[in-house]
Amino acid sequence: MRVQRFVAVDMRTALQNVRTELGAEAVILSNRKVNGLVEILAARDYDEALINEALTDVRNQKNPDSAAAYYENAARQAIASDVQEEETVTIKNPFNQTGGNRVAAATSRHTSAGATSAMAMTPTMSVPFDPGISQMREELKSLRAMLESQHALSEWGIMAKQYPLRVSLYRRLTELGLSQDVCKYLSKGLDERHGDIEQALQAALKQLMHQLPVMEDKILDQGGICALVGPTGVGKTTTIAKIAARFAMRHGQRHVALISTDNYRIGAHEQLQTYGRLLGVPVHVAASTQELQVLLHKLHDKKLILIDTAGMSQRDMRLAEQFAVMGAHKSVVKSYLVLSANTQLAVLDEAITAFKQTSLAGCILTKLDETASLGGVFSALIRHHLPLAWVSNGQRVPEDLQPARSRELIDQALAHLKRHRQPSDDEFLAVAFSNTVGHAQL
C-alpha cells in the first residue's frame, strides 16, 4: 500500500490529481485546508495490516512535527469510527464505489478491535470550513441518488417479470394518486396465479372502500353545538351556511344560531352575517373564551349552534389560542376539520396532525369539483383514521353538500382518473416500489 499527499488549489483539482496518480482504486483517507490550499491524504491498495506498517515508517522519520506526523494522525483518524464530523472530515471515494466500501469495512473491523485506544493516542484536529467539501458532499449525494435510481429501475424490471400482476396493480393504484404505503397495503397478498389486472383492481378498490373511514353524522337530525376548524381558504364559512340552511329547512329557522370566533381578519364576520341575513338566522360574535361561554349559555334553547373559527395555517403560532378556546368547551362542542380536496398529501398530513389537538369528531371535505385526484385525500384519512362525515362539490347553498359515502367517493375518484389520466413514470414507480416492497415481502 502507498500513502501519498496531494496539494492543490481546490478540492476538484486535488481529487483529479489523486485519480491520475493512484487510479480509480484510490481511497481518500482525510483532507484539510493548509495555507489556503487543499491537502488530501490518499492511498492505493488499502489494507488494514499495511496501514500500520506505513504508519511505522512515518513515525521513524526524524522530524515528528513535519507533514509525516500529520500522516500518522490522519491515517489513525481515518480508521477510527467515533470521530465527530465537526472535528474531522472524511470523504468516501468519489471515483469508485468498491474502494469506498473497503474503507467502511476496514473501519468497522478496526473499531471493534481498538478504536478507543487509537482515539486516545491521537489528538483531534479542527478542520476549517471548506466550501469545496460542501460542494463535494452535494455531488456525492447526487451520485448516490443516481445510482439508487438505476438500481431501482433494474429491480423494477426484475419484479415486473416475476410479479407482473402485482406490478400492474401497483401502477394502477398509483395513477389514482394513492400514497405508496396505501398502494403497498392494497396490493399485498395478491395471488399471481389467478385473475387478471381488472379483477385485481376491483378487489383492491373493494378493500379501499372498506378501509376508507366514513361516518354517518346525525347533525341534521339531532343538532348540537358544532365548530368547524381548518386551514385558511378551505370553505368553512360556506360549509356552515350549507349545514345551517339544511337544518333550517328541516326544523325551522328559529332553532339555528351562528357564532363567529374569527377575530384575526378585518371584516371576518361579514360573510357569515350575510349568510345569516339570507337564511334568517341570528349571527353572534365571540371575541374570547368567556364571551363564547356566555353566548352558548344564552343560546341554550337552540337545537343547532354552528361556530365559525378563524382559518389558520397548521404552522401558525396563533393556532394554540384557537385550541384553547375550543378546548375549554370540548365537552359540549364537536369539532369538525374542514379540508380541501385539491390539497397535496403532505399538507393534508400536516393539517390533520396539527388540528387533531382539538379532539376532532370528524372531517368535512370540500372542493371535490376542483380537484383532479382524490387519492391523496383517501391516503391521509386512512393514515390518520379520521372519519369523513360530509363532502362538498360546489358553491351552491345548500345543494352542494352531501353525506360521505365510500362507494360514491371511489366512483368519483375513478371518474377523475379517466378525465385526467397521465402515463406513469417508470423511474418514479421503480423508486417508490423499491422503498415499500422488497423481494421478501413479495
Secondary structure in CASP SS format (residue, H / E / C, confidence):
PFRMAT SS
TARGET T0000
AUTHOR 0000-0000-0000
METHOD secondary structure of the structure
MODEL  1
M C 1.00
R E 1.00
V E 1.00
Q E 1.00
R E 1.00
F E 1.00
V E 1.00
A E 1.00
V C 1.00
D C 1.00
M H 1.00
R H 1.00
T H 1.00
A H 1.00
L H 1.00
Q H 1.00
N H 1.00
V H 1.00
R H 1.00
T H 1.00
E H 1.00
L H 1.00
G C 1.00
A C 1.00
E C 1.00
A C 1.00
V E 1.00
I E 1.00
L E 1.00
S E 1.00
N E 1.00
R E 1.00
K E 1.00
V E 1.00
N C 1.00
G C 1.00
L E 1.00
V E 1.00
E E 1.00
I E 1.00
L E 1.00
A E 1.00
A E 1.00
R E 1.00
D C 1.00
Y C 1.00
D C 1.00
E H 1.00
A H 1.00
L H 1.00
I H 1.00
N H 1.00
E H 1.00
A H 1.00
L H 1.00
T H 1.00
D H 1.00
V H 1.00
R H 1.00
N C 1.00
Q C 1.00
K C 1.00
N C 1.00
P C 1.00
D C 1.00
S C 1.00
A H 1.00
A H 1.00
A H 1.00
Y H 1.00
Y H 1.00
E H 1.00
N H 1.00
A H 1.00
A H 1.00
R H 1.00
Q H 1.00
A H 1.00
I C 1.00
A C 1.00
S C 1.00
D C 1.00
V C 1.00
Q C 1.00
E C 1.00
E C 1.00
E C 1.00
T C 1.00
V C 1.00
T C 1.00
I C 1.00
K C 1.00
N C 1.00
P C 1.00
F C 1.00
N C 1.00
Q H 1.00
T H 1.00
G H 1.00
G H 1.00
N H 1.00
R H 1.00
V H 1.00
A H 1.00
A H 1.00
A H 1.00
T H 1.00
S H 1.00
R H 1.00
H H 1.00
T H 1.00
S H 1.00
A H 1.00
G H 1.00
A H 1.00
T H 1.00
S H 1.00
A H 1.00
M H 1.00
A H 1.00
M H 1.00
T C 1.00
P C 1.00
T C 1.00
M C 1.00
S C 1.00
V C 1.00
P C 1.00
F C 1.00
D C 1.00
P H 1.00
G H 1.00
I H 1.00
S H 1.00
Q H 1.00
M H 1.00
R H 1.00
E H 1.00
E H 1.00
L H 1.00
K H 1.00
S H 1.00
L H 1.00
R H 1.00
A H 1.00
M H 1.00
L H 1.00
E H 1.00
S H 1.00
Q H 1.00
H H 1.00
A H 1.00
L H 1.00
S H 1.00
E H 1.00
W H 1.00
G H 1.00
I H 1.00
M H 1.00
A H 1.00
K H 1.00
Q H 1.00
Y C 1.00
P H 1.00
L H 1.00
R H 1.00
V H 1.00
S H 1.00
L H 1.00
Y H 1.00
R H 1.00
R H 1.00
L H 1.00
T H 1.00
E H 1.00
L C 1.00
G C 1.00
L C 1.00
S C 1.00
Q H 1.00
D H 1.00
V H 1.00
C H 1.00
K H 1.00
Y H 1.00
L H 1.00
S H 1.00
K C 1.00
G C 1.00
L C 1.00
D C 1.00
E C 1.00
R C 1.00
H C 1.00
G C 1.00
D C 1.00
I H 1.00
E H 1.00
Q H 1.00
A H 1.00
L H 1.00
Q H 1.00
A H 1.00
A H 1.00
L H 1.00
K H 1.00
Q H 1.00
L H 1.00
M H 1.00
H H 1.00
Q H 1.00
L C 1.00
P C 1.00
V E 1.00
M C 1.00
E C 1.00
D C 1.00
K C 1.00
I H 1.00
L H 1.00
D H 1.00
Q H 1.00
G C 1.00
G E 1.00
I E 1.00
C E 1.00
A E 1.00
L E 1.00
V E 1.00
G C 1.00
P C 1.00
T C 1.00
G C 1.00
V C 1.00
G C 1.00
K H 1.00
T H 1.00
T H 1.00
T H 1.00
I H 1.00
A H 1.00
K H 1.00
I H 1.00
A H 1.00
A H 1.00
R H 1.00
F H 1.00
A H 1.00
M H 1.00
R H 1.00
H H 1.00
G C 1.00
Q H 1.00
R H 1.00
H H 1.00
V E 1.00
A E 1.00
L E 1.00
I E 1.00
S E 1.00
T C 1.00
D C 1.00
N C 1.00
Y C 1.00
R C 1.00
I C 1.00
G C 1.00
A C 1.00
H C 1.00
E H 1.00
Q H 1.00
L H 1.00
Q H 1.00
T H 1.00
Y H 1.00
G H 1.00
R H 1.00
L H 1.00
L H 1.00
G C 1.00
V C 1.00
P C 1.00
V E 1.00
H E 1.00
V E 1.00
A C 1.00
A C 1.00
S C 1.00
T H 1.00
Q H 1.00
E H 1.00
L H 1.00
Q H 1.00
V H 1.00
L H 1.00
L H 1.00
H H 1.00
K H 1.00
L C 1.00
H C 1.00
D C 1.00
K C 1.00
K C 1.00
L E 1.00
I E 1.00
L E 1.00
I E 1.00
D E 1.00
T C 1.00
A C 1.00
G C 1.00
M C 1.00
S C 1.00
Q C 1.00
R C 1.00
D C 1.00
M C 1.00
R C 1.00
L H 1.00
A H 1.00
E H 1.00
Q H 1.00
F H 1.00
A H 1.00
V H 1.00
M H 1.00
G H 1.00
A C 1.00
H C 1.00
K C 1.00
S C 1.00
V C 1.00
V E 1.00
K E 1.00
S E 1.00
Y E 1.00
L E 1.00
V E 1.00
L E 1.00
S E 1.00
A C 1.00
N C 1.00
T C 1.00
Q C 1.00
L H 1.00
A H 1.00
V H 1.00
L H 1.00
D H 1.00
E H 1.00
A H 1.00
I H 1.00
T H 1.00
A H 1.00
F H 1.00
K H 1.00
Q H 1.00
T H 1.00
S C 1.00
L E 1.00
A E 1.00
G E 1.00
C E 1.00
I E 1.00
L E 1.00
T E 1.00
K C 1.00
L H 1.00
D H 1.00
E H 1.00
T C 1.00
A C 1.00
S C 1.00
L C 1.00
G H 1.00
G H 1.00
V H 1.00
F H 1.00
S H 1.00
A H 1.00
L H 1.00
I H 1.00
R H 1.00
H H 1.00
H C 1.00
L C 1.00
P C 1.00
L E 1.00
A E 1.00
W E 1.00
V E 1.00
S C 1.00
N C 1.00
G C 1.00
Q C 1.00
R C 1.00
V C 1.00
P C 1.00
E C 1.00
D C 1.00
L C 1.00
Q E 1.00
P E 1.00
A C 1.00
R C 1.00
S H 1.00
R H 1.00
E H 1.00
L H 1.00
I H 1.00
D H 1.00
Q H 1.00
A H 1.00
L H 1.00
A H 1.00
H H 1.00
L H 1.00
K H 1.00
R H 1.00
H H 1.00
R C 1.00
Q C 1.00
P C 1.00
S C 1.00
D C 1.00
D H 1.00
E H 1.00
F H 1.00
L H 1.00
A H 1.00
V H 1.00
A H 1.00
F H 1.00
S H 1.00
N H 1.00
T H 1.00
V C 1.00
G C 1.00
H C 1.00
A C 1.00
Q C 1.00
L C 1.00
END
